[in-house]
């Protein structure tokens, strides 16, 4: 990297508390080396559609631009979960939409801007795109971003602690209103394929049942557990369900997506609530936390993780690395090849400490 002095950073996929901390740290680390660092807006859209952005799709980032952003949620660069340049949507004159591969246009845009390397901040989907661009000649270092904490190669990802903390606060609040009305409250949280948010917030918030993708559930067993608890210990119940939780023998529940896009997960909370009400006769309500888990300021833990990852990504470029993802296995930072980092999803182990702790505390998984 000795002769290379211009790098870029982008953020892709869903937003997460801590993204701005990554940007802050990467900019400071790069500028301290005398490098120029550019920010690409909304994934790769800033390269492909610069006319959409008032200040341009690619902006030079200075310390003054980022000095007061580490504590802010969201991302100053913007993000998108529909920004795959290998499957770009192009509207034709007749109004129809074609899906085309514009990855070569992205590579050419990097060359045109004189960008030597990219720090790609994203989850498994965004990092998979970055890996494919690397195969076309782009130098890339990845930073893992997922509130689901479901990347196998890193113990923690920023955004997870913030999501769990907020979900736990919501569950705490719901205990009081549920007790006042003797209700059952079903809280649906994010977690497509891994139930880490549901598991951790459910235990911390003292839920009566936790439903996660890793353990298919029988809602009748959940209902019986609630009846037992309300008959012996307290007048209300809390059920925490990950959006990807599935009934035994069934599939994850989905709702229609926007025109031209696939269906999205959702509806398990409402389904479980209706069934509990039918089976127990108890007044039941549903609360879907959804994107509230992505918003707000990052916790101190997530700020530190973001700052650590951003600085580590720049160090990787200094050391000549390419095609690696920054990972943290406390107390050390590691660099994991994309092929390894993206090979396996980190799911909740059904015999792991979290599940065992919950069972010991008489929390049902509906199995």
QUIRATA-V649494 format. One record per backbone hydrogen bond with DSSP energy under -1.0 kcal/mol. NH is the residue of the N-H (numbers start at 0). CO is the residue of the C=O. E is the energy in kcal/mol with one decimal. If there is no record, write none. Layout:
NH_CO_E / NH_CO_E
//
This chain:
3_0_-1.8 / 6_35_-2.4 / 7_116_-2.1 / 8_37_-2.1 / 9_118_-1.9 / 11_120_-2.4 / 12_79_-2.6 / 18_15_-1.8 / 21_17_-1.7 / 22_18_-2.1 / 23_19_-2.8 / 24_20_-2.4 / 25_21_-2.7 / 26_22_-2.5 / 27_23_-2.3 / 28_24_-2.7 / 29_25_-2.5 / 30_26_-2.9 / 31_27_-2.2 / 33_30_-1.4 / 34_29_-2.4 / 35_4_-3.3 / 37_6_-2.5 / 38_58_-3.5 / 39_8_-2.5 / 40_56_-2.6 / 41_76_-2.3 / 42_10_-1.1 / 44_41_-2.1 / 45_40_-2.2 / 46_43_-1.1 / 47_43_-1.8 / 48_44_-3.5 / 51_48_-2.1 / 52_49_-1.6 / 55_52_-1.1 / 58_38_-2.5 / 60_36_-2.8 / 64_61_-1.3 / 66_62_-1.5 / 68_65_-1.5 / 71_68_-2.1 / 77_74_-1.3 / 86_83_-1.8 / 87_99_-2.4 / 89_97_-3.2 / 91_95_-3.5 / 94_91_-2.6 / 97_89_-3.0 / 99_87_-2.8 / 101_84_-3.7 / 105_101_-1.6 / 106_102_-2.3 / 107_103_-2.4 / 108_104_-2.0 / 109_105_-2.2 / 110_106_-2.0 / 111_107_-2.7 / 112_108_-2.0 / 113_110_-1.3 / 114_109_-2.5 / 115_5_-3.1 / 117_138_-2.5 / 118_7_-2.7 / 119_140_-2.1 / 120_9_-2.1 / 121_142_-2.3 / 126_122_-2.7 / 127_123_-1.8 / 128_124_-1.8 / 129_125_-2.2 / 130_126_-2.3 / 131_127_-1.8 / 132_128_-2.1 / 133_129_-2.2 / 134_130_-1.6 / 135_132_-1.0 / 136_133_-2.1 / 137_132_-1.8 / 140_117_-2.4 / 141_323_-3.2 / 142_119_-2.7 / 144_121_-1.7 / 148_145_-1.2 / 151_343_-1.3 / 153_150_-1.1 / 154_327_-2.4 / 159_156_-1.3 / 162_158_-2.2 / 163_159_-2.7 / 164_160_-2.5 / 165_161_-2.3 / 166_162_-2.6 / 167_163_-2.5 / 168_164_-2.0 / 169_165_-2.3 / 170_166_-2.4 / 171_167_-2.6 / 172_168_-2.0 / 173_169_-2.4 / 174_170_-1.8 / 176_172_-1.4 / 177_173_-2.7 / 178_174_-2.4 / 179_175_-1.8 / 180_176_-1.3 / 182_177_-2.3 / 183_282_-2.4 / 184_236_-2.6 / 185_284_-3.0 / 186_238_-3.6 / 187_286_-2.7 / 188_240_-2.5 / 198_194_-2.9 / 199_195_-2.5 / 200_196_-2.5 / 201_197_-2.2 / 202_198_-2.2 / 203_199_-2.5 / 204_200_-2.5 / 205_202_-1.4 / 206_201_-2.9 / 207_237_-2.8 / 208_237_-1.4 / 209_363_-2.8 / 210_239_-2.9 / 214_211_-1.3 / 216_245_-2.0 / 217_365_-2.8 / 221_217_-1.6 / 222_218_-2.4 / 223_219_-2.3 / 224_220_-2.1 / 225_221_-2.3 / 226_222_-2.4 / 227_223_-2.2 / 228_224_-2.5 / 229_225_-2.8 / 230_226_-1.3 / 231_227_-1.1 / 232_228_-3.0 / 233_228_-1.5 / 236_182_-1.7 / 238_184_-2.9 / 239_208_-2.6 / 240_186_-3.0 / 241_210_-2.9 / 242_188_-2.0 / 243_190_-1.8 / 244_241_-2.2 / 247_216_-2.8 / 249_246_-2.6 / 254_263_-2.9 / 260_257_-2.5 / 263_254_-2.3 / 265_252_-2.2 / 270_266_-2.3 / 271_267_-2.7 / 272_268_-2.4 / 273_269_-2.3 / 274_270_-2.1 / 275_271_-2.6 / 276_272_-2.4 / 277_273_-2.2 / 278_274_-2.6 / 279_275_-2.5 / 280_276_-2.0 / 284_183_-2.6 / 286_185_-2.8 / 288_187_-2.5 / 291_288_-2.4 / 292_289_-1.8 / 293_290_-1.1 / 302_298_-2.3 / 303_299_-2.4 / 304_300_-2.2 / 305_301_-2.5 / 306_302_-2.7 / 307_303_-2.4 / 308_304_-2.8 / 309_305_-2.4 / 310_306_-1.9 / 311_307_-2.3 / 312_308_-2.2 / 313_309_-1.5 / 314_310_-2.1 / 315_311_-2.1 / 316_312_-1.5 / 317_313_-2.3 / 318_314_-2.2 / 319_316_-1.5 / 320_315_-2.8 / 322_139_-2.7 / 324_335_-3.2 / 325_141_-2.8 / 326_333_-2.8 / 328_331_-2.6 / 331_328_-2.2 / 333_326_-3.4 / 335_324_-2.7 / 337_322_-2.3 / 340_336_-2.9 / 341_337_-2.6 / 342_339_-1.0 / 345_149_-2.6 / 351_348_-1.9 / 355_351_-2.4 / 356_352_-2.9 / 357_353_-2.2 / 358_354_-2.5 / 359_355_-2.4 / 360_356_-1.6 / 361_358_-1.9 / 362_357_-2.2 / 363_207_-2.4
//
